[in-house]
Amino acid sequence: MGIAINRRRFAVRALELVGVSLLAGCERVHPYRWLMRLFRPVESATRLAQSLLTPPGALAREFSEADRSSVFPSNGTTSPDEPAYQAHVRRGFVDWRLEVGGLVERPAVFSLEELRRLPSRTQITRHDCVEGWSAIAKWRGARLSALLAEVGVRPDARYVVFYCADPMDDEANRYYESIDLEEARHEQTILAYEMNDRALPVQHGAPLRLRVERQLGYKMAKYVMRIALVSSFDAIGDGRGGYWEDRDYEWYAGI
Amino acid sequence: MWEVDEPPVGPGVLEPVVVGGDSPRLRSVYRHALPTRIAHWIVVLCLLILTLSGFQIFNAHPALYWGERSDPDRTVLALKAVHTPSGELKGLTQILGLEFETTGVLGASSDAEGLSERGFPRWATLPSGQWLAMGRRWHFLFAWILVLTGLSFAVYALASHHFTNDLLPRPRDLGGLGDSIRDHLRLRHPSGESAAHYNVLQKIAYTGVVFGLGPLSVLTGLAMSPRFDAIVPFVVPLLGGRQSARTLHFLATFVFIGFTLAHIFMVALTGVVNNVRSMLTGWYRAPSAAGVSDDGDRN
């Protein structure tokens, strides 16, 4: 009996060790890898079906001032736990700069003032979180299409990647997201610096957050620090296009 | 597509038979065509997976609201956990301002570490642990399968006249509604010619589920998709807003569950083996008119 228990303990320990070494060896191996191979075509089918049915330039619904939520939940990071970011907060983002690079003709940096001088858009839209809740707010920001025109997109660029200030875990993985150029050039796709007529608050991504109104909230990266145009996101993070995408969420979050 | 007394030619075909001795005379009736049987069992699997993965998705934010927004003051239903003064976790279900303690099932239930806060319990979600991403993956895979199966069945049912001949209640069926309800309550079931056709309550239930509840579930599900809202911006307001659509989607699930329980109850009552066999092979053994009960010509 004692031996049986000891054997079982030994087996459990051995499994734990194997598990630990597997985890250390490769990034986030989970027992459902084969399932993900089954699920990925489903995401492609949904994306294809919805894009075929979308009239060119179809807009997300916009609302009136009176429709706005009195309390807009702050999800994910509410204040990036990072000295450089906190220093920006203390100085009111005066020396904060957005870097834009990658596959562009003219890599550039933008101050908040420079972003404010780009063609802007103001929209009252509904934010739908993947968890299920919805909140409505008014956003004002620079059109991403205008920013891209400013830096010149090279023909081999396919995606826009947004690198954020917020560390997400102990491994120092930071939030990042990506969208394709069609979504990037959509009329309602903006880099918001104002929310409900005030400077974007820290809990909602100060000084700059992405708004991609026809997708779920996790696509709308907060605390955007750097933008890169790329031909593929295979080499970024775990290669699936975003922090949550690397954790099995869909890259196409239109549903 | 029922071919009473006209069994098609081929192997396994049963002639109308008389099973003698102690049982009433039985006649074999070809009751369910192959497309119906295939669609039935695919839908069984879809509803099971969609319900379990749907509860997983719901658990990420276990509350429902009315309107476009999830304002706390417009909560319709909430599953939550609170700590009692003695420090124990208590599961609560709040529906339209009423509160019930549901520890162990709703709001708070057991996992590996003991009682913890979760909307639906582990046994009611797919995956069983908290894992929204995987719940969504399961949900959308089986949503596609359900939609494609439903569309195929609808095309088949309309083209083959199964819909108009067997499913759609006719005015004279509705005339017999009172009798049918009375018979159902007395647990009396038709025999003879009548047993070979769906009775009026079955027609209403099956037509309602296939052409009403099913499409409503798909529509309210799609209404939560931000891209769908951009494609057909008039639909979500008609449903009362995105959060209303989410609430309706959830309610539709419970109508499905209610229908399924009633359906299984009726199957059990009228003969599990006979019913399941007919949904597997197509052949149903109906008691002839000379059998135990006579119900007149209601169809």
Interface residues (C-beta under 8 A of the other chain):
Chain A: Y32 L35 M36 L38 F39 V42 E43 A45 T46 Q50 L53 T54 P55 A58 L59 A60 R61 F63 D67 S69 S70 V71 R126 D128 C129 V130 E131 G132 W133 S134 A135 I136 E213 R214 Q215 L216 W244 R247 D248 Y249 E250 G254 I255
Chain B: I57 F58 A60 H61 E68 R69 S70 D71 P72 L132 A133 M134 R136 R137 W138 F140 L141 W144 L222 M224 S225 P226 R227 F228 D229 A230 I231 P233 V236 R242 Q243 R246
